[in-house]
Amino acid sequence: MHIALFQPDIPQNTGTILRLCACLDVAAHIVEPAGFPTSDRHFRRAGMDYLDHVAITRHDSWSKFQQWRNEAGSRLLLFTTKGAGSYLDFRYESDDVLLFGRESAGVTDEVASVADARLIIPIRPGLRSLNVAMAAAMALGEALRQTRHATQSEMRSKERW
């Protein structure tokens, strides 16, 4: 499982998401350009000492990220307020990439057009969106629940035989 952040612009959110990745043993990808330097004190404070425990890959452009993803053979799942289906109804796979856009602008049409799925976290009508770090935690929680539960169930079944 991977989380990818497309040109993040709020350092505190990025630090929080990287901390989430560290704690849940999930690879993180940052698609540049980010709206802040990684030396930003807000970024460091949100990530605390967890930043040393997460595998972070920085891609200096969308095309470099796409090249990596194509070589890895991973599906790209875009979480967006313009999603086509609920994230709860989707069937995740262990090598999926969960992509989250910029807090201020989401992703470009080019990025949205190559996503294998565009998923939404349903919220109350009339409200704009969730904080991206909160959305990432919810999405990752569901994806891991499905994929890790399936893996553990398969292991238990093999133990019985």
C-alpha positions as CSV (number, residue, x, y, z in Angstrom):
1,M,0.0,0.0,0.0
2,H,1.2,3.5,-0.8
3,I,0.0,7.0,-0.1
4,A,0.9,9.7,-2.7
5,L,0.6,13.4,-2.1
6,F,0.2,15.5,-5.3
7,Q,2.0,18.9,-4.8
8,P,1.1,19.3,-1.1
9,D,1.0,22.9,0.0
10,I,0.4,22.7,3.8
11,P,3.4,21.4,5.7
12,Q,1.5,20.3,8.8
13,N,-0.8,18.1,6.8
14,T,2.1,16.5,5.0
15,G,3.9,15.9,8.3
16,T,0.8,14.3,9.8
17,I,0.3,12.0,6.8
18,L,3.9,10.9,6.9
19,R,3.6,10.2,10.6
20,L,0.5,8.1,9.7
21,C,2.5,6.2,7.1
22,A,5.3,5.5,9.6
23,C,3.0,4.2,12.2
24,L,1.1,1.9,9.8
25,D,4.1,0.8,7.8
26,V,2.9,2.3,4.5
27,A,5.2,3.8,1.8
28,A,4.8,7.5,1.1
29,H,5.3,9.5,-2.2
30,I,5.5,13.2,-2.6
31,V,4.9,14.5,-6.2
32,E,6.8,17.8,-6.5
33,P,6.7,20.7,-6.4
34,A,5.6,20.9,-2.8
35,G,4.5,24.3,-1.5
36,F,7.1,24.3,1.3
37,P,10.7,23.0,2.0
38,T,11.1,19.8,3.9
39,S,13.1,21.9,6.4
40,D,9.9,23.8,7.3
41,R,9.4,23.8,11.1
42,H,5.7,23.1,10.8
43,F,6.4,20.0,8.6
44,R,9.0,18.8,11.1
45,R,6.8,19.5,14.1
46,A,3.8,17.6,12.7
47,G,6.0,14.6,11.6
48,M,8.0,14.7,14.9
49,D,10.6,12.0,15.1
50,Y,8.4,9.7,13.0
51,L,9.9,11.0,9.7
52,D,12.9,8.8,10.2
53,H,10.6,5.7,10.2
54,V,8.8,6.2,6.9
55,A,9.9,5.3,3.4
56,I,9.5,8.5,1.5
57,T,10.0,8.7,-2.2
58,R,10.1,12.2,-3.7
59,H,9.2,12.5,-7.4
60,D,10.3,15.7,-9.0
61,S,7.4,15.7,-11.4
62,W,4.1,14.1,-12.3
63,S,5.7,12.3,-15.2
64,K,8.4,10.8,-13.0
65,F,5.8,9.6,-10.6
66,Q,3.8,8.0,-13.4
67,Q,6.9,6.3,-14.7
68,W,7.5,4.8,-11.2
69,R,3.8,3.7,-10.9
70,N,3.8,2.1,-14.4
71,E,6.9,0.2,-13.6
72,A,5.5,-0.9,-10.2
73,G,2.2,-1.9,-11.9
74,S,0.1,-0.3,-9.1
75,R,-3.4,1.1,-9.5
76,L,-3.9,4.8,-8.9
77,L,-6.9,5.6,-6.7
78,L,-7.7,9.3,-6.5
79,F,-9.5,10.6,-3.5
80,T,-11.5,13.6,-4.6
81,T,-14.6,15.6,-3.8
82,K,-15.5,14.9,-7.5
83,G,-15.4,11.1,-7.0
84,A,-17.6,8.7,-8.8
85,G,-18.0,6.1,-6.0
86,S,-17.7,5.8,-2.2
87,Y,-14.4,4.8,-0.8
88,L,-16.3,2.3,1.4
89,D,-17.7,0.4,-1.6
90,F,-14.3,0.0,-3.4
91,R,-12.3,-3.2,-3.4
92,Y,-8.7,-2.4,-2.5
93,E,-5.5,-4.3,-3.4
94,S,-2.3,-4.4,-1.4
95,D,-0.2,-2.6,-3.9
96,D,-2.7,0.3,-4.6
97,V,-1.6,3.9,-4.5
98,L,-4.0,6.2,-2.6
99,L,-3.5,9.7,-4.2
100,F,-4.5,12.9,-2.5
101,G,-4.3,16.3,-4.1
102,R,-3.3,19.8,-3.0
103,E,-5.3,21.2,-0.2
104,S,-5.8,24.4,-2.2
105,A,-6.6,23.0,-5.6
106,G,-6.8,19.2,-5.7
107,V,-5.2,17.7,-8.8
108,T,-5.0,18.7,-12.4
109,D,-7.4,17.3,-15.1
110,E,-4.4,15.4,-16.5
111,V,-3.9,13.6,-13.2
112,A,-7.6,12.9,-12.7
113,S,-7.9,11.4,-16.2
114,V,-5.3,8.7,-15.5
115,A,-6.7,7.5,-12.2
116,D,-7.9,4.0,-12.2
117,A,-10.7,5.1,-9.8
118,R,-11.9,8.4,-8.4
119,L,-13.3,7.9,-4.9
120,I,-15.2,10.1,-2.6
121,I,-15.6,10.1,1.2
122,P,-19.3,11.0,1.6
123,I,-19.9,14.0,3.8
124,R,-22.9,16.0,4.8
125,P,-24.4,18.1,2.0
126,G,-23.4,21.8,2.0
127,L,-19.9,21.2,3.4
128,R,-16.9,21.4,1.2
129,S,-14.4,18.7,2.3
130,L,-12.5,17.0,5.0
131,N,-8.9,18.0,6.0
132,V,-6.6,16.0,3.7
133,A,-4.8,14.3,6.6
134,M,-8.1,13.2,8.0
135,A,-9.2,11.9,4.6
136,A,-5.9,10.0,4.2
137,A,-6.4,8.4,7.6
138,M,-9.9,7.3,6.8
139,A,-9.0,6.0,3.3
140,L,-5.9,4.2,4.5
141,G,-7.8,2.6,7.4
142,E,-10.4,1.1,5.1
143,A,-7.8,0.0,2.5
144,L,-5.7,-1.7,5.2
145,R,-8.8,-3.2,6.9
146,Q,-9.6,-4.9,3.6
147,T,-6.2,-6.0,2.4
148,R,-4.6,-6.9,5.8
149,H,-7.7,-8.7,6.9
150,A,-7.7,-10.7,3.7
151,T,-4.1,-11.6,4.1
152,Q,-4.5,-12.7,7.7
153,S,-7.6,-14.7,6.7
154,E,-5.6,-16.5,4.0
155,M,-2.8,-17.2,6.4
156,R,-5.2,-18.7,9.0
157,S,-6.9,-20.9,6.3
158,K,-3.5,-22.3,5.2
159,E,-2.6,-23.0,8.8
160,R,-5.8,-25.1,9.2
161,W,-4.8,-27.3,6.2
